[in-house]
């Protein structure tokens, strides 16, 4: 027997299609809890670590779903301060990273609270605030200066989309880029994408606010997600993808 030094073991990646008896050692045929490090070597993947306490007991509900965290949003303000929030059941929790382990404190709405039934929020940090949308829900905003959480429509300077466009503003997807908030997948018109006024996430009918009707682009489909990629607006439908090269001019 002679020792064999296997330099570059598995650097070519995972191969489950070829006969393993004829593969060179630069391929691996099974990869459980491993990764390729910066040096091109196989290394164990780090395990999970609990960093926060459990959710506080919700005395108002016995539904187990209220204990499941379904979304996490990060708010970044211009000073570089990061705040984290999560959605679970009918509540929004702020993650206090000053405590070890982190604690989760339920936030309450300022003013008239919208009806919240689940934690499946999509989050977008925009102009120092954090915005959240969810299918069948009114958008919410968590302000940077005050820390207040409110329904966007209760903002003192709220500008609703034109009633000729939509009567209930309940988008299911959101994105922040190109100086505006973008939302889509409204219950009344799932082909519609709306853009807020420049740097004004609560104004949808003034200034540079606009809209894109995808029905004229892809026919019958519905907007399910939004993204930005190399200065382009990418709109995902269930069966189509639309890409706009000059999104600041769209709508």
N, C-alpha and C positions, 0 to 999 in steps of 0.2 A: 504494500500500500504506500502511496505517495500523496502528501498533501497537495491540494489544488487550490490556488488563490483565485477566487472568483471576483476579480475587479469589475465594477460596473454591473453588479448583480441586479437584474430587473430594471435597468435604466430605460429600456425600450417600452416598458409599460406592461399592461395586462393583455394576455393573448389567450382567449378561451376558444378560438376557432381551430387552431392547428393541433396536430397530434403532439402531446406534451413530450413524448419519447424522443422526438427529433428536434425539439426546440433548443436553441443555444441558451446559455445562462443569463443572457441580457434580457430575456423575457421571463415574466412570472405568469403562472397559470391560475393562481388563487391569491387574492389580496384582501385580507380581513384586518381592519383597523390599522392599516399602514398608509404611508404617504411617501412621496419622493421629496427629499429636502433640497435646499439650494445647491448642494454639491452633487446632486444627481444620485444620491444613495437612498435606499429604502430605510425608513425610520418609523418607529411606532407612532401612531397618532395619539395625541394627548386625549385623556378621558374627559368626562364631564365633571364639572365642579359646581356645587351649589353656591351661589353668591348672595342670595337674598333669603329672607324669611318667607314663610308661607303667606298667602293672601289673608288679610284679616277676615274673621268670620262675619258673614253677611247675615245679620239677624233678621233682615226683612224678607229673606227668601230661603226656601228649603231646596231649591233646584240645584243639583250638583253642577250644572253648567256655569253657575256664577263663580265657580272656583277654578275655571280653566282660562289661563291667559292665552288669548288668540292673536294679539297684535302688540308690537312695541314700536314706539315712535321716538325720535330724537330731535330735540329743538336746539338749534345752534344760533346764538345771537352774535352780533357784530363784534363783541368783545371777546369772543371765543369761548364763552361759557356754554357748556352742554348740559341739558336737562333731559331726563328720560321719563316716558310715560307708557303705560300699557293699558289695554282694554281687556276686561273680563266680565262676562255677563252684562248686567246693566250699569256697570261702574267703570270709571276711569281712575287709575291709580298713578300717583307720582312715585318714582323710584328714588329714595333718599340714599345716595351713594356715600354720604358722610358717615353713615352707620355701617359697622362690620359685624355680621352680614348686613347687606342693604335691607331696608325696610320699605314696605309699600303702603302708602297712605291714600285712602280714597279721597278724590276731589269732589267738590260740590259745585253746581252751576250757579253763576251769578245771574240774577234776574229770572225770567221765565225759562224753566228747564225743558229741553226737548224730551220726547219719549225715546229711551234707549232700551233695546231688548237683547243686544248681543255685543260681543267684543271684537267683531271682525272689521276693525277700522283699517283704512289705508291712511297713512300719515304723510304730511309734507311740511318741512320746515321752510318758512318763507318770510323774509323781511322781519326777522326776530321773533316771529310767532310760529306756533305749530297748529296746523289745520288737519282735521280728520273727517273722512267721509266713509259712508257705509251704505250698502243697498237698503233702500226704504227708510233712510234716516236723514234728518236735516244736518248739514255740515256744522262742525263745532270748531271753536278757536280757543287756544290757550295762549294768553297774552304774555309777552316777555316782561314788560315793565311792572305789571300788577300781579301776575300769576293767576289772574282770573280765568275761569273757563266758562264759556258762554256759547249759546247757539249763534251762528254767524248772523242769522236774520234778526237777532235782538241787538246787534251792534248799533250804537247811536247814529252812525253814519252809513248804515247798510243801504246798498243799492241793489234791489232785486233784479234778476233778469226780466226782460220785457214779458208781460203776461201773454203776448202773442206768441212767444217762444215756448214758455213753460209756466204753468201755474204753481207747481210744487217743485221746489229746488232741492232735489234729493239724489245727487250724483253718487255713483258707486266706485269711481276711480279718480285719482288726483295726481297731479305732478306740478312741481314748481321749477320753472326755468324761463329763460328769455324775458325776464323782468315781470312775469305774471304768474298767477295760478291758472292751471288748466284742469277742467273736470269733464267727465263724460259718463255715459250710461245712465241717464236719467230715466225714471220709470215711464214718464209720458213720451219720451223720444229717445230711445236707446241708440240712435244713429247720430246724436248731437254731441259736439264738443264745444264747451264754452270757455272763453278766456276772460280773466278779470282785468280790470284797469291796471295800468302799470304801477307796481309796488303797492297795490290796494287789494288785498285778498277779500275784502268785504264789499267791494263795488263791482257789480256785474252789468251795469247799464250806462256807464259814463266813460268819457275819455277814450282810451284805447281798448275798452272791452269789446269783445266780438264773439263770433260763433263760426263753426264749420259744420255743415250738414253733410254727413258722409253718405246719406241716401243717394245723393247725386253722384257719388264716387263709386260706391260698391253695391248699390241696390239694397237688397234685403240682408241685413246683418245687424250686429249691435256692438257698441264700444265696450270693451272689457278691461282695457289697460292702456296707460299712456307712458311714454318714455322719451328722453332726449338722447340723441346719438350724433356726434360730430356735427353740431349745429343744425341738426334736423329734428323735427317733431315726428315721432313715430306713434301711430295710432293703431292699436291692436283690436281687431274684431274677432269674433268666434271663428270666422272662416277666411278673413282677409286681413291684410296689413297695408295701411296707407302711410306714405312718407312725404313730408312737406319740407322742401329745401329752404324756404324762407318763412319760418313760423311767425316771425314778428310782423309779417305782412298778411298772415292768414286771417280770414274772416273780415 
